[in-house]
Amino acid sequence: MASKPLDYENINENVKNCAYAVRGELFLRASQLEREGKKIIFTNVGNPHQMGQKPLTFPRQVLALCQAPFLMENAHVGIMFPDDAIARAKHYLAMTSGGVGAYTDSRGLPGIRKEVAQFIEIRDGYPSNPDLIFLTDGATKGIMQTLGTIIRNKNDGIVVPVPQYPLYSATISLSGGTFIPYYLEESANWGLDIDHIRQSILDARQKGITVRAMVIINPGNPTGQCLSYANIKELIEFCYQENLVVLADEVYQQNIYQDERPFISAKKVLMDMGLPYSKDVQLFSFHTVSKGFWGECGQRAGYFEMTNIPPKIVDEIYKVASISLSPNVPGQVLLGLMVNPPKPGDISYAQFISESKGILESMRRRAHVITDGFNSCQNVQCNFTEGAMYSFPQLKLPPKAIEAAKEAGKAPDVFYCLNLLDATGISTVPGSGFGQKEGVFHLRTTILPAEEDISEVMASFKKFNDDFMAKYEA
Ligand SMILES: Cc1ncc(COP(=O)(O)O)c(C=O)c1O
């Protein structure tokens, strides 16, 4: 019989080549165990609400009113919703023609893009042009669209920090380009070594690759490090010398758990550097409502800002965005609220501050408990989670454990994580999903389990780990 028009053999090879560990084997096994009735602690995805984080009240009030504007005609609306939430819902609805159920401009509503530009201006102290800001269904869509615009064929290379968030390797595969790793130095708190990056680029060029762009994830996922001003400057200087587009993934900009290195955007550093950098270096910066103290992953809202991208390219990106018609509109409203939250003097201000501070302070405490917990375990070593939402401990697996993994047909870190899942219900992601140096093993967990549960989760982890290490060291 002739093969089917669509056979596994004849689908796009790029689809087969792309891997996405965060929802890979471990996640599937955890989901199966959950269906069988086992209690699973999902620490594999940075998905705060799934782990019990409560949505912030004010943004959800505004969203509720935007979704159900007829509530505003109800005589009791003033009892159910504060006046500033009602005013804000009216403000956003006035920007739309047809409310949140109607398509918008493919770049997002102009009024919300203006609010994003004002947020960036206040954050960085430099002008921002709303016409160079596109709203997207999560930062992911913007990153995919940008990579899709840059990559022409397999000879185009993108330089990505390793360990890396697998969206990058997966999207580069899907777009048919070449992934060029630069290794972060675990012993230097996941720092960068420009000479290593330069060497990676030289190696790629020798293989005939045209190196086009470099990704900077700050704060880092999965490594949690926060880049210093000097680091960012050095990276920008490097991209200028090497003629690379900078892709600054800044989705964790609110998630900072130390005071020495506050978040500084790549845009600010670039503008501070002055000429020729500020006019020559091409930069895409990404942000989202999924992270920070918002954690609204399911709402799928983000934006990207373009710096030094010529108008003809912006037009092409606009054209491609138009194919999807419009980013989701409730998400755009939420993004507007993120960049323009309640101000001092507003009715909802005190509650907003108390909720958002409460979440961030709790995350900071959890970052400490988790790092300390890992470092108290046999053969486990963990850098402090300076930012983002993850802990990435190194597992010094005994040779017998590596042997046992081989017999089970699993990578050693996958073997460890599967055993951990079966014994404790803790669902993590093996380090191999993010890339790691040969012969070095990690796992990634989020810092998101509820604060009241975290000591118990770490105790359960420690018991499993110490038994596992003792078993294979014997
Ligand atoms: C570094 C990084 N970039 C981008 C994203 C995607 O975020 P979004 O939910 O906005 O698509 C994530 C999600 O975990 C991430 O960790």
The ligand as an ORCA input file, in Angstrom:
! r2SCAN-3c Opt
* xyz 0 1
  C      13.628     32.424     30.234
  C      12.202     32.340     29.804
  N      11.802     33.018     28.718
  C      10.539     32.978     28.291
  C       9.594     32.230     28.946
  C       8.199     32.178     28.391
  O       7.298     32.990     29.059
  P       5.821     33.220     28.555
  O       4.919     32.504     29.495
  O       5.643     34.693     28.622
  O       5.688     32.735     27.162
  C       9.947     31.499     30.085
  C       8.967     30.641     30.762
  O       9.244     29.911     31.694
  C      11.288     31.551     30.511
  O      11.702     30.866     31.586
*
